[in-house]
Amino acid sequence: MFKSYEDVVAFSKANVDAAVLAGTKFATGMEEVTKEVFGYTTKSFEDAVESVKTVTSCKTAAEAAQIQQKLAKDSWEGFVAESTKLAEMGTVVAKSAMEPIQSRYKSVFETFGK
């Protein structure tokens, strides 16, 4: 356990360091997630503009309906793929941010278990 004031200070410092590291990993991870969201949003907007151009250039209603159906399908598939990617990124960020805290808990239980 603690034999001196220095032991208490070192123990507390390790706790704070773990919290800071967890916060840093979380912030960095969320920055990457945010970049991915903005990239997807930008691409989606550009795709929507192109879709409007494509549909408005159709010569028949049947052609427009067929193109709209394909665009809707492609848009949905892209959305599902991006949602999956963002969910996976979120899982990685959460696990990464929790590593320092979990490591610290393990150390605390080992210390107090003696």
N, CA, C and O atoms as a printed pandas DataFrame, in Angstrom:
     atom_number atom_name residue_name chain_id  residue_number  x_coord  y_coord  z_coord
0              1         N          MET        A               1    0.827   -1.168    0.000
1              2        CA          MET        A               1    0.000    0.000    0.000
2              3         C          MET        A               1    0.883    1.246    0.000
3              4         O          MET        A               1    1.939    1.266   -0.632
4              5         N          PHE        A               2    0.449    2.274    0.704
5              6        CA          PHE        A               2    1.200    3.520    0.726
6              7         C          PHE        A               2    2.081    3.573    1.972
7              8         O          PHE        A               2    1.611    3.409    3.098
8              9         N          LYS        A               3    3.354    3.805    1.740
9             10        CA          LYS        A               3    4.290    3.886    2.860
10            11         C          LYS        A               3    4.702    5.314    3.160
11            12         O          LYS        A               3    5.222    5.616    4.234
12            13         N          SER        A               4    4.461    6.195    2.181
13            14        CA          SER        A               4    4.856    7.583    2.383
14            15         C          SER        A               4    3.958    8.503    1.551
15            16         O          SER        A               4    3.165    8.064    0.718
16            17         N          TYR        A               5    4.120    9.761    1.810
17            18        CA          TYR        A               5    3.385   10.771    1.062
18            19         C          TYR        A               5    3.739   10.696   -0.412
19            20         O          TYR        A               5    2.869   10.897   -1.258
20            21         N          GLU        A               6    4.988   10.412   -0.741
21            22        CA          GLU        A               6    5.426   10.298   -2.131
22            23         C          GLU        A               6    4.687    9.173   -2.853
23            24         O          GLU        A               6    4.383    9.284   -4.040
24            25         N          ASP        A               7    4.402    8.096   -2.132
25            26        CA          ASP        A               7    3.632    6.993   -2.727
26            27         C          ASP        A               7    2.218    7.450   -3.104
27            28         O          ASP        A               7    1.697    7.105   -4.165
28            29         N          VAL        A               8    1.618    8.228   -2.214
29            30        CA          VAL        A               8    0.270    8.753   -2.478
30            31         C          VAL        A               8    0.303    9.691   -3.682
31            32         O          VAL        A               8   -0.569    9.624   -4.548
32            33         N          VAL        A               9    1.296   10.552   -3.734
33            34        CA          VAL        A               9    1.425   11.505   -4.843
34            35         C          VAL        A               9    1.648   10.753   -6.160
35            36         O          VAL        A               9    1.019   11.079   -7.167
36            37         N          ALA        A              10    2.516    9.772   -6.162
37            38        CA          ALA        A              10    2.790    8.995   -7.369
38            39         C          ALA        A              10    1.540    8.240   -7.823
39            40         O          ALA        A              10    1.246    8.167   -9.016
40            41         N          PHE        A              11    0.814    7.684   -6.864
41            42        CA          PHE        A              11   -0.423    6.964   -7.175
42            43         C          PHE        A              11   -1.448    7.908   -7.808
43            44         O          PHE        A              11   -2.067    7.576   -8.819
44            45         N          SER        A              12   -1.618    9.070   -7.212
45            46        CA          SER        A              12   -2.567   10.061   -7.731
46            47         C          SER        A              12   -2.143   10.575   -9.103
47            48         O          SER        A              12   -2.973   10.764   -9.992
48            49         N          LYS        A              13   -0.843   10.797   -9.264
49            50        CA          LYS        A              13   -0.330   11.269  -10.552
50            51         C          LYS        A              13   -0.598   10.235  -11.639
51            52         O          LYS        A              13   -0.977   10.603  -12.751
52            53         N          ALA        A              14   -0.413    8.975  -11.349
53            54        CA          ALA        A              14   -0.679    7.915  -12.325
54            55         C          ALA        A              14   -2.160    7.891  -12.710
55            56         O          ALA        A              14   -2.500    7.654  -13.869
56            57         N          ASN        A              15   -3.035    8.137  -11.737
57            58        CA          ASN        A              15   -4.470    8.201  -12.029
58            59         C          ASN        A              15   -4.794    9.366  -12.965
59            60         O          ASN        A              15   -5.533    9.209  -13.937
60            61         N          VAL        A              16   -4.238   10.517  -12.662
61            62        CA          VAL        A              16   -4.477   11.702  -13.496
62            63         C          VAL        A              16   -3.891   11.489  -14.894
63            64         O          VAL        A              16   -4.527   11.831  -15.891
64            65         N          ASP        A              17   -2.690   10.930  -14.968
65            66        CA          ASP        A              17   -2.071   10.662  -16.268
66            67         C          ASP        A              17   -2.936    9.730  -17.115
67            68         O          ASP        A              17   -3.077    9.932  -18.321
68            69         N          ALA        A              18   -3.514    8.712  -16.480
69            70        CA          ALA        A              18   -4.381    7.781  -17.206
70            71         C          ALA        A              18   -5.628    8.504  -17.718
71            72         O          ALA        A              18   -6.060    8.272  -18.847
72            73         N          ALA        A              19   -6.199    9.369  -16.900
73            74        CA          ALA        A              19   -7.385   10.122  -17.319
74            75         C          ALA        A              19   -7.062   11.074  -18.470
75            76         O          ALA        A              19   -7.840   11.201  -19.415
76            77         N          VAL        A              20   -5.930   11.730  -18.386
77            78        CA          VAL        A              20   -5.522   12.647  -19.453
78            79         C          VAL        A              20   -5.274   11.882  -20.749
79            80         O          VAL        A              20   -5.700   12.320  -21.818
80            81         N          LEU        A              21   -4.597   10.758  -20.663
81            82        CA          LEU        A              21   -4.331    9.940  -21.844
82            83         C          LEU        A              21   -5.634    9.433  -22.459
83            84         O          LEU        A              21   -5.783    9.429  -23.681
84            85         N          ALA        A              22   -6.565    9.012  -21.629
85            86        CA          ALA        A              22   -7.867    8.556  -22.129
86            87         C          ALA        A              22   -8.593    9.694  -22.844
87            88         O          ALA        A              22   -9.158    9.497  -23.920
88            89         N          GLY        A              23   -8.576   10.867  -22.252
89            90        CA          GLY        A              23   -9.214   12.026  -22.878
90            91         C          GLY        A              23   -8.559   12.404  -24.201
91            92         O          GLY        A              23   -9.241   12.771  -25.157
92            93         N          THR        A              24   -7.245   12.312  -24.249
93            94        CA          THR        A              24   -6.513   12.626  -25.476
94            95         C          THR        A              24   -6.855   11.629  -26.576
95            96         O          THR        A              24   -7.101   12.014  -27.719
96            97         N          LYS        A              25   -6.869   10.344  -26.224
97            98        CA          LYS        A              25   -7.217    9.318  -27.213
98            99         C          LYS        A              25   -8.650    9.501  -27.702
99           100         O          LYS        A              25   -8.927    9.342  -28.891
100          101         N          PHE        A              26   -9.548    9.831  -26.800
101          102        CA          PHE        A              26  -10.943   10.048  -27.179
102          103         C          PHE        A              26  -11.066   11.247  -28.121
103          104         O          PHE        A              26  -11.744   11.165  -29.146
104          105         N          ALA        A              27  -10.417   12.350  -27.780
105          106        CA          ALA        A              27  -10.491   13.550  -28.610
106          107         C          ALA        A              27   -9.905   13.306  -29.999
107          108         O          ALA        A              27  -10.476   13.735  -31.002
108          109         N          THR        A              28   -8.768   12.620  -30.057
109          110        CA          THR        A              28   -8.144   12.307  -31.340
110          111         C          THR        A              28   -9.047   11.408  -32.175
111          112         O          THR        A              28   -9.217   11.626  -33.374
112          113         N          GLY        A              29   -9.616   10.412  -31.539
113          114        CA          GLY        A              29  -10.516    9.513  -32.247
114          115         C          GLY        A              29  -11.758   10.218  -32.759
115          116         O          GLY        A              29  -12.190    9.980  -33.887
116          117         N          MET        A              30  -12.330   11.078  -31.945
117          118        CA          MET        A              30  -13.520   11.810  -32.365
118          119         C          MET        A              30  -13.198   12.787  -33.491
119          120         O          MET        A              30  -14.051   13.065  -34.334
120          121         N          GLU        A              31  -11.992   13.299  -33.510
121          122        CA          GLU        A              31  -11.572   14.164  -34.612
122          123         C          GLU        A              31  -11.594   13.371  -35.925
123          124         O          GLU        A              31  -12.044   13.877  -36.953
124          125         N          GLU        A              32  -11.108   12.134  -35.884
125          126        CA          GLU        A              32  -11.123   11.283  -37.079
126          127         C          GLU        A              32  -12.557   10.944  -37.500
127          128         O          GLU        A              32  -12.876   10.944  -38.689
128          129         N          VAL        A              33  -13.408   10.657  -36.527
129          130        CA          VAL        A              33  -14.813   10.373  -36.836
130          131         C          VAL        A              33  -15.465   11.601  -37.475
131          132         O          VAL        A              33  -16.197   11.477  -38.457
132          133         N          THR        A              34  -15.203   12.765  -36.926
133          134        CA          THR        A              34  -15.767   14.001  -37.462
134          135         C          THR        A              34  -15.295   14.257  -38.886
135          136         O          THR        A              34  -16.085   14.658  -39.740
136          137         N          LYS        A              35  -14.007   14.029  -39.148
137          138        CA          LYS        A              35  -13.492   14.182  -40.513
138          139         C          LYS        A              35  -14.209   13.240  -41.471
139          140         O          LYS        A              35  -14.542   13.623  -42.593
140          141         N          GLU        A              36  -14.445   12.017  -41.030
141          142        CA          GLU        A              36  -15.139   11.036  -41.862
142          143         C          GLU        A              36  -16.567   11.493  -42.144
143          144         O          GLU        A              36  -17.039   11.388  -43.276
144          145         N          VAL        A              37  -17.253   11.998  -41.130
145          146        CA          VAL        A              37  -18.634   12.476  -41.309
146          147         C          VAL        A              37  -18.673   13.644  -42.289
147          148         O          VAL        A              37  -19.513   13.667  -43.189
148          149         N          PHE        A              38  -17.769   14.615  -42.124
149          150        CA          PHE        A              38  -17.755   15.753  -43.040
150          151         C          PHE        A              38  -17.402   15.322  -44.464
151          152         O          PHE        A              38  -17.963   15.846  -45.427
152          153         N          GLY        A              39  -16.486   14.382  -44.601
153          154        CA          GLY        A              39  -16.132   13.875  -45.923
154          155         C          GLY        A              39  -17.319   13.196  -46.585
155          156         O          GLY        A              39  -17.578   13.403  -47.770
156          157         N          TYR        A              40  -18.036   12.389  -45.822
157          158        CA          TYR        A              40  -19.206   11.702  -46.361
158          159         C          TYR        A              40  -20.301   12.706  -46.717
159          160         O          TYR        A              40  -20.943   12.584  -47.760
160          161         N          THR        A              41  -20.511   13.685  -45.862
161          162        CA          THR        A              41  -21.533   14.699  -46.123
162          163         C          THR        A              41  -21.217   15.470  -47.401
163          164         O          THR        A              41  -22.104   15.717  -48.217
164          165         N          THR        A              42  -19.973   15.842  -47.568
165          166        CA          THR        A              42  -19.555   16.568  -48.769
166          167         C          THR        A              42  -19.776   15.717  -50.015
167          168         O          THR        A              42  -20.304   16.195  -51.019
168          169         N          LYS        A              43  -19.370   14.462  -49.942
169          170        CA          LYS        A              43  -19.539   13.562  -51.085
170          171         C          LYS        A              43  -21.022   13.357  -51.385
171          172         O          LYS        A              43  -21.420   13.337  -52.550
172          173         N          SER        A              44  -21.834   13.206  -50.358
173          174        CA          SER        A              44  -23.275   13.018  -50.547
174          175         C          SER        A              44  -23.901   14.225  -51.231
175          176         O          SER        A              44  -24.749   14.076  -52.111
176          177         N          PHE        A              45  -23.488   15.409  -50.831
177          178        CA          PHE        A              45  -24.017   16.626  -51.451
178          179         C          PHE        A              45  -23.619   16.695  -52.920
179          180         O          PHE        A              45  -24.442   17.012  -53.779
180          181         N          GLU        A              46  -22.354   16.396  -53.205
181          182        CA          GLU        A              46  -21.885   16.405  -54.592
182          183         C          GLU        A              46  -22.630   15.361  -55.424
183          184         O          GLU        A              46  -22.999   15.619  -56.570
184          185         N          ASP        A              47  -22.847   14.188  -54.844
185          186        CA          ASP        A              47  -23.599   13.142  -55.538
186          187         C          ASP        A              47  -25.040   13.579  -55.799
187          188         O          ASP        A              47  -25.599   13.280  -56.855
188          189         N          ALA        A              48  -25.639   14.280  -54.846
189          190        CA          ALA        A              48  -27.015   14.756  -55.011
190          191         C          ALA        A              48  -27.106   15.754  -56.160
191          192         O          ALA        A              48  -28.056   15.720  -56.941
192          193         N          VAL        A              49  -26.131   16.632  -56.263
193          194        CA          VAL        A              49  -26.110   17.611  -57.355
194          195         C          VAL        A              49  -26.008   16.889  -58.700
195          196         O          VAL        A              49  -26.717   17.214  -59.652
196          197         N          GLU        A              50  -25.118   15.914  -58.754
197          198        CA          GLU        A              50  -24.970   15.127  -59.986
198          199         C          GLU        A              50  -26.250   14.355  -60.314
199          200         O          GLU        A              50  -26.624   14.226  -61.479
200          201         N          SER        A              51  -26.907   13.851  -59.287
201          202        CA          SER        A              51  -28.154   13.113  -59.494
202          203         C          SER        A              51  -29.229   14.002  -60.100
203          204         O          SER        A              51  -29.939   13.595  -61.019
204          205         N          VAL        A              52  -29.341   15.209  -59.583
205          206        CA          VAL        A              52  -30.324   16.149  -60.119
206          207         C          VAL        A              52  -30.024   16.444  -61.584
207          208         O          VAL        A              52  -30.935   16.475  -62.412
208          209         N          LYS        A              53  -28.762   16.658  -61.905
209          210        CA          LYS        A              53  -28.379   16.909  -63.294
210          211         C          LYS        A              53  -28.739   15.722  -64.186
211          212         O          LYS        A              53  -29.240   15.896  -65.297
212          213         N          THR        A              54  -28.479   14.521  -63.686
213          214        CA          THR        A              54  -28.759   13.310  -64.458
214          215         C          THR        A              54  -30.260   13.146  -64.692
215          216         O          THR        A              54  -30.691   12.871  -65.811
216          217         N          VAL        A              55  -31.047   13.314  -63.639
217          218        CA          VAL        A              55  -32.502   13.136  -63.769
218          219         C          VAL        A              55  -33.109   14.211  -64.666
219          220         O          VAL        A              55  -33.990   13.915  -65.473
220          221         N          THR        A              56  -32.653   15.438  -64.536
221          222        CA          THR        A              56  -33.222   16.511  -65.355
222          223         C          THR        A              56  -32.820   16.413  -66.817
223          224         O          THR        A              56  -33.434   17.055  -67.669
224          225         N          SER        A              57  -31.813   15.630  -67.118
225          226        CA          SER        A              57  -31.416   15.470  -68.522
226          227         C          SER        A              57  -32.158   14.324  -69.209
227          228         O          SER        A              57  -31.958   14.082  -70.399
228          229         N          CYS        A              58  -33.004   13.626  -68.476
229          230        CA          CYS        A              58  -33.758   12.507  -69.052
230          231         C          CYS        A              58  -34.789   13.022  -70.055
231          232         O          CYS        A              58  -35.341   14.111  -69.898
232          233         N          LYS        A              59  -35.037   12.216  -71.089
233          234        CA          LYS        A              59  -35.968   12.607  -72.139
234          235         C          LYS        A              59  -37.372   12.057  -71.907
235          236         O          LYS        A              59  -38.344   12.583  -72.450
236          237         N          THR        A              60  -37.483   10.993  -71.099
237          238        CA          THR        A              60  -38.801   10.409  -70.827
238          239         C          THR        A              60  -38.977   10.213  -69.328
239          240         O          THR        A              60  -38.007   10.143  -68.573
240          241         N          ALA        A              61  -40.230   10.125  -68.918
241          242        CA          ALA        A              61  -40.542    9.897  -67.507
242          243         C          ALA        A              61  -40.073    8.509  -67.074
243          244         O          ALA        A              61  -39.612    8.332  -65.947
244          245         N          ALA        A              62  -40.188    7.539  -67.955
245          246        CA          ALA        A              62  -39.755    6.181  -67.631
246          247         C          ALA        A              62  -38.246    6.144  -67.382
247          248         O          ALA        A              62  -37.776    5.488  -66.452
248          249         N          GLU        A              63  -37.507    6.847  -68.213
249          250        CA          GLU        A              63  -36.054    6.911  -68.042
250          251         C          GLU        A              63  -35.712    7.588  -66.714
251          252         O          GLU        A              63  -34.823    7.133  -65.994
252          253         N          ALA        A              64  -36.416    8.671  -66.390
253          254        CA          ALA        A              64  -36.184    9.392  -65.137
254          255         C          ALA        A              64  -36.497    8.498  -63.934
255          256         O          ALA        A              64  -35.758    8.492  -62.949
256          257         N          ALA        A              65  -37.589    7.748  -64.022
257          258        CA          ALA        A              65  -37.964    6.858  -62.916
258          259         C          ALA        A              65  -36.921    5.769  -62.724
259          260         O          ALA        A              65  -36.560    5.437  -61.596
260          261         N          GLN        A              66  -36.440    5.216  -63.831
261          262        CA          GLN        A              66  -35.424    4.164  -63.747
262          263         C          GLN        A              66  -34.139    4.703  -63.123
263          264         O          GLN        A              66  -33.535    4.045  -62.276
264          265         N          ILE        A              67  -33.727    5.880  -63.533
265          266        CA          ILE        A              67  -32.504    6.486  -62.984
266          267         C          ILE        A              67  -32.698    6.835  -61.511
267          268         O          ILE        A              67  -31.796    6.624  -60.700
268          269         N          GLN        A              68  -33.851    7.359  -61.165
269          270        CA          GLN        A              68  -34.116    7.691  -59.765
270          271         C          GLN        A              68  -34.076    6.445  -58.890
271          272         O          GLN        A              68  -33.562    6.484  -57.772
272          273         N          GLN        A              69  -34.612    5.353  -59.389
273          274        CA          GLN        A              69  -34.594    4.105  -58.639
274          275         C          GLN        A              69  -33.160    3.648  -58.390
275          276         O          GLN        A              69  -32.822    3.236  -57.281
276          277         N          LYS        A              70  -32.317    3.721  -59.420
277          278        CA          LYS        A              70  -30.916    3.326  -59.272
278          279         C          LYS        A              70  -30.191    4.271  -58.302
279          280         O          LYS        A              70  -29.411    3.823  -57.463
280          281         N          LEU        A              71  -30.451    5.566  -58.422
281          282        CA          LEU        A              71  -29.809    6.538  -57.529
282          283         C          LEU        A              71  -30.224    6.315  -56.078
283          284         O          LEU        A              71  -29.398    6.414  -55.171
284          285         N          ALA        A              72  -31.499    6.014  -55.859
285          286        CA          ALA        A              72  -31.982    5.762  -54.498
286          287         C          ALA        A              72  -31.310    4.522  -53.920
287          288         O          ALA        A              72  -30.894    4.518  -52.762
288          289         N          LYS        A              73  -31.206    3.473  -54.727
289          290        CA          LYS        A              73  -30.562    2.237  -54.277
290          291         C          LYS        A              73  -29.098    2.491  -53.944
291          292         O          LYS        A              73  -28.613    2.071  -52.893
292          293         N          ASP        A              74  -28.395    3.179  -54.840
293          294        CA          ASP        A              74  -26.973    3.487  -54.606
294          295         C          ASP        A              74  -26.788    4.354  -53.361
295          296         O          ASP        A              74  -25.854    4.156  -52.584
296          297         N          SER        A              75  -27.692    5.315  -53.187
297          298        CA          SER        A              75  -27.619    6.199  -52.022
298          299         C          SER        A              75  -27.824    5.415  -50.735
299          300         O          SER        A              75  -27.096    5.617  -49.764
300          301         N          TRP        A              76  -28.808    4.522  -50.719
301          302        CA          TRP        A              76  -29.081    3.713  -49.530
302          303         C          TRP        A              76  -27.900    2.809  -49.197
303          304         O          TRP        A              76  -27.499    2.706  -48.037
304          305         N          GLU        A              77  -27.346    2.156  -50.212
305          306        CA          GLU        A              77  -26.205    1.266  -49.985
306          307         C          GLU        A              77  -25.001    2.045  -49.457
307          308         O          GLU        A              77  -24.280    1.564  -48.583
308          309         N          GLY        A              78  -24.787    3.250  -49.992
309          310        CA          GLY        A              78  -23.700    4.093  -49.501
310          311         C          GLY        A              78  -23.910    4.507  -48.052
311          312         O          GLY        A              78  -22.971    4.532  -47.258
312          313         N          PHE        A              79  -25.154    4.829  -47.720
313          314        CA          PHE        A              79  -25.489    5.220  -46.353
314          315         C          PHE        A              79  -25.245    4.068  -45.385
315          316         O          PHE        A              79  -24.667    4.262  -44.316
316          317         N          VAL        A              80  -25.683    2.875  -45.757
317          318        CA          VAL        A              80  -25.493    1.706  -44.887
318          319         C          VAL        A              80  -24.003    1.426  -44.700
319          320         O          VAL        A              80  -23.556    1.150  -43.587
320          321         N          ALA        A              81  -23.241    1.496  -45.783
321          322        CA          ALA        A              81  -21.796    1.259  -45.687
322          323         C          ALA        A              81  -21.126    2.298  -44.787
323          324         O          ALA        A              81  -20.282    1.959  -43.958
324          325         N          GLU        A              82  -21.506    3.549  -44.955
325          326        CA          GLU        A              82  -20.906    4.617  -44.145
326          327         C          GLU        A              82  -21.315    4.488  -42.687
327          328         O          GLU        A              82  -20.494    4.714  -41.798
328          329         N          SER        A              83  -22.555    4.134  -42.426
329          330        CA          SER        A              83  -23.020    3.935  -41.049
330          331         C          SER        A              83  -22.237    2.815  -40.369
331          332         O          SER        A              83  -21.855    2.931  -39.204
332          333         N          THR        A              84  -22.005    1.737  -41.103
333          334        CA          THR        A              84  -21.227    0.625  -40.573
334          335         C          THR        A              84  -19.807    1.075  -40.252
335          336         O          THR        A              84  -19.262    0.756  -39.196
336          337         N          LYS        A              85  -19.223    1.817  -41.178
337          338        CA          LYS        A              85  -17.859    2.314  -40.972
338          339         C          LYS        A              85  -17.788    3.221  -39.739
339          340         O          LYS        A              85  -16.860    3.104  -38.938
340          341         N          LEU        A              86  -18.758    4.115  -39.585
341          342        CA          LEU        A              86  -18.763    5.022  -38.435
342          343         C          LEU        A              86  -18.973    4.256  -37.125
343          344         O          LEU        A              86  -18.378    4.600  -36.103
344          345         N          ALA        A              87  -19.803    3.236  -37.152
345          346        CA          ALA        A              87  -20.005    2.417  -35.945
346          347         C          ALA        A              87  -18.712    1.717  -35.556
347          348         O          ALA        A              87  -18.355    1.666  -34.379
348          349         N          GLU        A              88  -18.014    1.181  -36.545
349          350        CA          GLU        A              88  -16.736    0.518  -36.270
350          351         C          GLU        A              88  -15.708    1.517  -35.744
351          352         O          GLU        A              88  -14.955    1.215  -34.818
352          353         N          MET        A              89  -15.683    2.706  -36.341
353          354        CA          MET        A              89  -14.755    3.728  -35.854
354          355         C          MET        A              89  -15.075    4.108  -34.412
355          356         O          MET        A              89  -14.169    4.279  -33.597
356          357         N          GLY        A              90  -16.353    4.237  -34.099
357          358        CA          GLY        A              90  -16.762    4.574  -32.736
358          359         C          GLY        A              90  -16.337    3.517  -31.734
359          360         O          GLY        A              90  -15.916    3.840  -30.624
360          361         N          THR        A              91  -16.447    2.260  -32.123
361          362        CA          THR        A              91  -16.020    1.164  -31.256
362          363         C          THR        A              91  -14.525    1.228  -30.998
363          364         O          THR        A              91  -14.072    1.048  -29.867
364          365         N          VAL        A              92  -13.764    1.484  -32.047
365          366        CA          VAL        A              92  -12.303    1.583  -31.908
366          367         C          VAL        A              92  -11.935    2.757  -30.991
367          368         O          VAL        A              92  -11.058    2.631  -30.136
368          369         N          VAL        A              93  -12.608    3.893  -31.175
369          370        CA          VAL        A              93  -12.335    5.063  -30.335
370          371         C          VAL        A              93  -12.645    4.759  -28.875
371          372         O          VAL        A              93  -11.854    5.084  -27.990
372          373         N          ALA        A              94  -13.783    4.143  -28.623
373          374        CA          ALA        A              94  -14.167    3.841  -27.236
374          375         C          ALA        A              94  -13.178    2.882  -26.586
375          376         O          ALA        A              94  -12.761    3.093  -25.447
376          377         N          LYS        A              95  -12.802    1.829  -27.308
377          378        CA          LYS        A              95  -11.847    0.868  -26.750
378          379         C          LYS        A              95  -10.505    1.530  -26.483
379          380         O          LYS        A              95   -9.892    1.309  -25.439
380          381         N          SER        A              96  -10.054    2.334  -27.423
381          382        CA          SER        A              96   -8.765    3.010  -27.277
382          383         C          SER        A              96   -8.770    3.969  -26.091
383          384         O          SER        A              96   -7.803    4.037  -25.332
384          385         N          ALA        A              97   -9.857    4.704  -25.939
385          386        CA          ALA        A              97   -9.939    5.673  -24.838
386          387         C          ALA        A              97  -10.036    4.986  -23.480
387          388         O          ALA        A              97   -9.601    5.541  -22.472
388          389         N          MET        A              98  -10.596    3.797  -23.448
389          390        CA          MET        A              98  -10.759    3.086  -22.177
390          391         C          MET        A              98   -9.512    2.315  -21.753
391          392         O          MET        A              98   -9.390    1.950  -20.584
392          393         N          GLU        A              99   -8.591    2.059  -22.670
393          394        CA          GLU        A              99   -7.391    1.286  -22.334
394          395         C          GLU        A              99   -6.620    1.853  -21.144
395          396         O          GLU        A              99   -6.307    1.102  -20.221
396          397         N          PRO        A             100   -6.301    3.158  -21.129
397          398        CA          PRO        A             100   -5.541    3.688  -19.983
398          399         C          PRO        A             100   -6.300    3.564  -18.659
399          400         O          PRO        A             100   -5.702    3.298  -17.616
400          401         N          ILE        A             101   -7.610    3.758  -18.709
401          402        CA          ILE        A             101   -8.423    3.665  -17.493
402          403         C          ILE        A             101   -8.461    2.216  -16.998
403          404         O          ILE        A             101   -8.297    1.954  -15.806
404          405         N          GLN        A             102   -8.677    1.282  -17.923
405          406        CA          GLN        A             102   -8.699   -0.131  -17.540
406          407         C          GLN        A             102   -7.356   -0.567  -16.971
407          408         O          GLN        A             102   -7.296   -1.305  -15.987
408          409         N          SER        A             103   -6.293   -0.109  -17.594
409          410        CA          SER        A             103   -4.952   -0.442  -17.105
410          411         C          SER        A             103   -4.751    0.105  -15.694
411          412         O          SER        A             103   -4.163   -0.551  -14.834
412          413         N          ARG        A             104   -5.241    1.296  -15.481
413          414        CA          ARG        A             104   -5.101    1.920  -14.160
414          415         C          ARG        A             104   -5.925    1.171  -13.116
415          416         O          ARG        A             104   -5.451    0.947  -12.002
416          417         N          TYR        A             105   -7.148    0.782  -13.461
417          418        CA          TYR        A             105   -7.974   -0.001  -12.532
418          419         C          TYR        A             105   -7.282   -1.299  -12.153
419          420         O          TYR        A             105   -7.288   -1.701  -10.989
420          421         N          LYS        A             106   -6.689   -1.949  -13.139
421          422        CA          LYS        A             106   -5.978   -3.198  -12.864
422          423         C          LYS        A             106   -4.844   -2.948  -11.869
423          424         O          LYS        A             106   -4.645   -3.717  -10.928
424          425         N          SER        A             107   -4.111   -1.867  -12.093
425          426        CA          SER        A             107   -3.008   -1.518  -11.201
426          427         C          SER        A             107   -3.518   -1.206   -9.793
427          428         O          SER        A             107   -2.909   -1.611   -8.802
428          429         N          VAL        A             108   -4.626   -0.491   -9.714
429          430        CA          VAL        A             108   -5.212   -0.131   -8.409
430          431         C          VAL        A             108   -5.628   -1.398   -7.657
431          432         O          VAL        A             108   -5.339   -1.543   -6.470
432          433         N          PHE        A             109   -6.305   -2.307   -8.352
433          434        CA          PHE        A             109   -6.733   -3.542   -7.677
434          435         C          PHE        A             109   -5.547   -4.390   -7.249
435          436         O          PHE        A             109   -5.589   -5.036   -6.202
436          437         N          GLU        A             110   -4.500   -4.392   -8.047
437          438        CA          GLU        A             110   -3.296   -5.138   -7.654
438          439         C          GLU        A             110   -2.633   -4.499   -6.434
439          440         O          GLU        A             110   -2.154   -5.192   -5.536
440          441         N          THR        A             111   -2.616   -3.170   -6.420
441          442        CA          THR        A             111   -2.003   -2.449   -5.308
442          443         C          THR        A             111   -2.777   -2.674   -4.001
443          444         O          THR        A             111   -2.183   -2.974   -2.966
444          445         N          PHE        A             112   -4.067   -2.530   -4.057
445          446        CA          PHE        A             112   -4.877   -2.659   -2.850
446          447         C          PHE        A             112   -5.147   -4.111   -2.490
447          448         O          PHE        A             112   -5.565   -4.409   -1.371
448          449         N          GLY        A             113   -4.910   -5.009   -3.429
449          450        CA          GLY        A             113   -5.109   -6.436   -3.151
450          451         C          GLY        A             113   -3.974   -7.047   -2.343
451          452         O          GLY        A             113   -4.119   -8.141   -1.798
452          453         N          LYS        A             114   -2.859   -6.358   -2.263
453          454        CA          LYS        A             114   -1.698   -6.891   -1.532
454          455         C          LYS        A             114   -1.854   -6.757   -0.038
455          456         O          LYS        A             114   -0.966   -7.158    0.714
